[in-house]
Amino acid sequence: MSNLVAEIAEKIKLLSTDEQHALLRMLLQDTEVADEDADQAWRDEVVRRVKAIRSGEAALRALQEWQD
């Protein structure tokens, strides 16, 4: 644990329970935004792969890789 994280952890202990819960909610909301970005990236990747399969590109690429 870095010194900064240890220092923050000590300061969090000084907060009331309600303040700690509010801080936790804020931190979780920040990470959920990142998860939503990752979810969207995965949805985009799935769409790209389905299009490649339907167009035959994915099957051709797999066959070419197998033949090499």
C-alpha positions, 0 to 999 in steps of 0.5 A: 500500500502506498503512503498516500493510500495509507494516509487516506485510509487513516483519514477515512477512519476519522469520518462518521459512519454516514460520511464513510458510506457517502464516500463509498457510494461516490467511489462505487459510482465512479467505478460503475461508470468505467464498467459501463464503458467496458460493457459498451466496448464488449457490446460493440465487439460482439456486434463486430464479430457477429457481422464478421461471421455473417459476412463469412470473413470470420470463417475465412480468416479461421480457415486461413490461420488453420492452413498456415 
